[in-house]
Amino acid sequence: MTTNLYDLAPEQIEAALGEVVSPPFRVRQIIEWLHERGVGSFEAMSNLPKELRAQLAERFTVAFPEVVERTPPAADGSRKYLFTRGDGNRIESVYMPMPTSERTSVCLSSQAGCAVGCTFCVTGFFGAGRNLTPSEMLGQFFTIQHEHAVPHERMNVVFMGMGEPLLNFENLAATLDVLYTTVAPKRITVSTSGIIPGIDALAKLERRPNLAISINAPDQKRRSEIMPITAKYPLPELIAALKRYPGAITVEYVLLAGWNDAPHDAVALARLIRGLRAKVNAIPFNADPNLPPWMKRPTDAAIDHFVDTLVRNGVAVTVRRSKGREIAAACGQLRGKDVATGRAARPR
Ligand code: SF4
């Protein structure tokens, strides 16, 4: 199979190109085309001689996943992208403009499917898939960035799409290294269900992204009910790992009506995360026909009460009025689904 240069680190690209490209400045030019401009073909590398572009195309690829569907823009401007891979896997990403600022976020998938099995999440419902390669993650980013012509300095990147990024650590770290060429680490957030070895590995990187941790319940017993991963990585040990993480942390908390949204739950959550210096992002649940019917979105009054209680207990909190709800692009709603027909494609 032809090597995709987006799957290689700069020094590996240099070694791979050695036979074809002799002057070092040509190698630098090629790496710039890839990591700064994110081109999807050798043809686009306009400052390279034509013969060299042809030689490169014979030996390597710079291909991205193919876009098969794009939803029309939702009322808030967000759009969902469905990409396909040659092996039949499908990946979803979301473009999210921020109406109140000039910034734009892209939500990327790190796996096609997810084995973690959180019961409030449609991706988890459809089960395990496979790890995405750096070229597949970078392809989502560059495709959306090019289509909307967003300058790099206005991009935020969040790994909150399909999959658990810290179970695909090596490919994630390689992808981050390329993204850092144009997007500052503080503009990138990796969201995890609480894979402790992954959190510790991320903490050891020279350049670290922000971390978002999906907590969703203030105690071990309830968290285990909706996040089976809690049995492997218990909540007290997870909190200890978060205290070791040297970067910014956001605690994500999906609010489920009558289950974890009472004021006493807010008090327990504030107690649990004391000492973390984290802010909380409260996410009212997004219903989906594939998810348990008992899971319901709380009323606005219940959400406000929960948030006020957190604030009174000294916690900084924002509420994510999920972008893209009407196109099933909100948190926990990605599954590699056919946008036009609405058929859900089980990730392979
Ligand atoms: S919430 Fe994240 S970790 Fe949990 S099942 Fe969904 S994609 Fe996987």
Residues whose N, C-alpha, C, O or C-beta is under 5 A from the ligand:
A	BS01	SF4	C114 V116 G117 C118 C121 T123 G124 G161 M162 G163 E164 S193
